[in-house]
Amino acid sequence: MYSKKLTDDIEKELEMLKNAGKFKVERELDGAQGAEVEITGRKVLMFAANNYLGLANHPEINRTAKDAIDKYGFGLSSVRFISGTEGIHKVLEKKLSEFLGTEDSILYSTNFMANLGFFATITNEALGSAEHIDAIYSDELNHASIIDAFKLCKKESVAKRIYPHGDLAALEKMLEEDRGKGYRFKIIVSDGVFSMEGYLAELPKLKELAEKYEALLFVDDAHAIGVLGKTGAGTPEHFGLRGKIDVLSGTFGKALGGAVGGYISGKKEIIELLRQKSRTYLFSNSVPPSVVIASIRALDLLKEKPELLKNVSENAKYFRDGAKKLGFEVLDGIHPIVPVMLGDAAKTQEMSKKLLEKGLFVVGLWFPVVPEGTARLRFQISAAHTKEQIDHALQILSEVGKEMGVIQ
Ligand SMILES: Cc1ncc(COP(=O)(O)O)c(C=O)c1O
């Protein structure tokens, strides 16, 4: 029997979280994700999901997933190298590579798993020499899965260098300092889109630095695939670099259907190595058939219905302009993540509560999720939102903003 101290300490920790206003409350939805959702029997406008293309409950995606279950069953009950790879996994990997303009791709159960798998495999596995030190250069605001991925890299064999957010001059200084240190591999890693601001990484400059200092460039494009670029191929396409980034990771759990599933895509040798040695691939279940087939359909839908991409981008602009016109401080950008800056954490908590009471679901973010003094409401816009719904959201935002003295 474990010591009572364990549960006592946990209780204390939970209490501390509550007292510090950091205890997360999960809202219970009744029914499907969408532009509107139901919470305790009441319809509210949803502006807090990564459902950028509105595919989370799209009739085409739902039908495809149902058909897939009829044909392939519900689950596969194992990993691909043990119980066999379904042809459909290979089809999705091939389609994804064509879409991204890369040589090859490998599926993981999530983007989180993909990131964990990539860094540990490249740095830990004996590739030629067992004695080595690699260097990783990472933006300080990179996603938690990248930060945790470093923890799986052996301390003694990886030098981790964190550069201030978006400060590529600081990154170059680090690369310059490290010249001649004899690192085996250098890897520069950045989110393609930073999810707290909706800001894009400066891929052209990152690529230039990677080339100059002979580093591998890894971009996590979770919030950009299906959202940015002429065909939705993400930040590389947006910057005219489609097919030119060494390694990409991403998810099917946001724009492309919103279920689960992640990937690494890039040089074929890297993908083959991951297939052979990546532990989060080898020792974790394969993506279920319904998700695989629906993800294939999602990639097709992007091609067949270019209006999805157009709508999400127009809706984002419409909302961003509207919130600015009301007098809110809104971060500039083109991404459907639209942060409305309030600064104060308590005000943000109160405002998100009041907005929900009036029928608008939006997430409030404060320290330590974002830097102290930069609390914000993070609106996420979808192609599924109608103009009327966006107008309604702006009207609620305006009412609550005035009531709380945030705007006049
Ligand atoms: C940049 C980034 N990478 C990875 C992930 C994790 O994606 P998944 O839910 O597929 O594990 C997220 C999701 O929040 C993300 O924003």
The ligand as an SDF file (V2000), in Angstrom:
LIG
                    3D

 16 16  0  0  0  0  0  0  0  0999 V2000
    2.7480   23.1630  -32.4610 C   0  0  0  0  0  0  0  0  0  0  0  0
    2.0530   21.9240  -31.9800 C   0  0  0  0  0  0  0  0  0  0  0  0
    2.6840   20.7420  -32.0820 N   0  0  0  0  0  0  0  0  0  0  0  0
    2.1100   19.6070  -31.6700 C   0  0  0  0  0  0  0  0  0  0  0  0
    0.8450   19.6010  -31.1290 C   0  0  0  0  0  0  0  0  0  0  0  0
    0.2510   18.3040  -30.6680 C   0  0  0  0  0  0  0  0  0  0  0  0
   -0.6200   17.8020  -31.6350 O   0  0  0  0  0  0  0  0  0  0  0  0
   -1.4240   16.4570  -31.3520 P   0  0  0  0  0  0  0  0  0  0  0  0
   -2.6830   16.8700  -30.6860 O   0  0  0  0  0  0  0  0  0  0  0  0
   -1.6150   15.8220  -32.6930 O   0  0  0  0  0  0  0  0  0  0  0  0
   -0.5520   15.6270  -30.4660 O   0  0  0  0  0  0  0  0  0  0  0  0
    0.1440   20.7930  -31.0190 C   0  0  0  0  0  0  0  0  0  0  0  0
   -1.2200   20.7900  -30.4470 C   0  0  0  0  0  0  0  0  0  0  0  0
   -1.5800   21.5450  -29.5960 O   0  0  0  0  0  0  0  0  0  0  0  0
    0.7590   21.9880  -31.4470 C   0  0  0  0  0  0  0  0  0  0  0  0
    0.1300   23.1600  -31.3290 O   0  0  0  0  0  0  0  0  0  0  0  0
  1  2  1  0
  2  3  1  0
  2 15  2  0
  3  4  2  0
  4  5  1  0
  5  6  1  0
  5 12  2  0
  6  7  1  0
  7  8  1  0
  8  9  2  0
  8 10  1  0
  8 11  1  0
 12 13  1  0
 12 15  1  0
 13 14  2  0
 15 16  1  0
M  END
$$$$
